[in-house]
Amino acid sequence: MRLVFYAILALIIYYLLRGLWRPKPRGEDAREFEDELVKDPVCDTYIPKDKAISVKIGNKRVYFCSKECKERYLEEMKRRRR
């Protein structure tokens, strides 16, 4: 009876430890766990790329945390061009 108890206990410990040391998912599965962070050039805030407001300027895409930051950035770009 003791042997059965120890075997069951060993299996429970094995499954618990295996769950803790799972390798990180790669490819499409990794997207569920990781959001790419982008930096707002106006207020230096990092935000998830999928929640950011973006605008394409030339060949570069710029990301913002809010409409206000986007407008401030575009105004600054206009002033610099003058």
C-alpha positions in Angstrom: 0.0 0.0 0.0 2.9 2.3 0.8 4.4 1.7 -2.6 1.2 2.8 -4.4 1.0 5.9 -2.2 4.6 6.9 -3.1 4.0 6.2 -6.8 1.0 8.4 -6.9 2.8 11.1 -4.9 5.8 10.9 -7.3 3.4 11.3 -10.3 1.8 14.3 -8.8 5.1 16.0 -8.2 6.3 15.1 -11.7 3.3 16.7 -13.3 3.6 19.8 -11.1 7.3 20.3 -11.9 6.7 19.6 -15.6 4.1 22.4 -15.7 6.6 24.9 -14.2 9.4 24.2 -16.7 7.6 24.1 -20.0 9.6 25.7 -22.8 8.4 29.0 -24.2 6.1 28.6 -27.3 7.5 29.6 -30.6 5.9 30.9 -33.8 2.1 31.5 -33.8 1.7 30.2 -30.2 4.1 32.8 -28.9 1.8 35.6 -30.0 -0.7 34.7 -27.3 1.9 35.4 -24.6 4.0 38.2 -26.0 2.9 41.6 -27.3 5.6 43.6 -29.0 6.1 46.9 -27.2 6.7 50.1 -29.1 7.9 53.5 -27.8 5.9 56.7 -28.1 8.4 59.3 -29.3 6.6 62.2 -27.6 6.1 60.9 -24.0 8.5 58.0 -24.1 5.8 55.5 -23.0 6.0 51.9 -24.0 2.7 50.4 -25.3 1.6 47.2 -26.9 1.9 47.5 -30.7 -1.6 46.2 -31.3 -3.1 49.0 -29.0 -1.0 51.8 -30.3 -2.1 54.6 -32.7 0.2 54.7 -35.7 1.0 56.9 -38.6 3.3 56.2 -41.6 5.8 59.0 -42.3 7.8 58.2 -45.4 9.0 54.6 -45.1 8.8 54.6 -41.3 5.8 53.8 -39.1 5.6 55.8 -35.8 3.5 54.6 -32.9 1.8 56.7 -30.2 0.0 56.0 -26.9 -2.8 58.6 -27.6 -4.2 60.9 -30.2 -2.8 63.9 -28.3 0.7 62.6 -28.6 0.2 61.9 -32.3 -1.0 65.4 -32.9 1.9 66.9 -30.9 4.3 64.9 -32.9 2.8 65.9 -36.3 2.7 69.6 -35.2 6.4 69.4 -34.3 7.2 67.8 -37.7 5.4 70.7 -39.4 7.3 73.3 -37.5 10.6 71.6 -38.3 9.8 71.7 -42.1 9.3 75.4 -42.1 
